[in-house]
Structure formats: structure tokens, C-alpha cells
């Protein structure tokens, strides 16, 4: 697997770490609540 992180002093690339934060408004509507229930197990793309 190819390393995709930033290069170090020797030019070797490290691990690429991604953090995704989903922020919802204070009172989501029924559609958003239902979607979050379905996505509880995770999203796989």
C-alpha cells in the first residue's frame, strides 16, 4: 500500500490520517434523524 502522508526530512511519506466530523444543528428534522439511524453502523464507500 502506498504511503500518502506528508514527506519527512528524508523524503519518505508517512501514514495519511483523516478525521471527519459531521456537525448537525440543534434540532434535526425527521429526515436527518432517520438517516443517522440508518448510518449508525458506518458508511462504506
Secondary structure as UniProt FT lines:
FT   TURN            9..10
FT   HELIX           30..38
FT   TURN            39..41
//
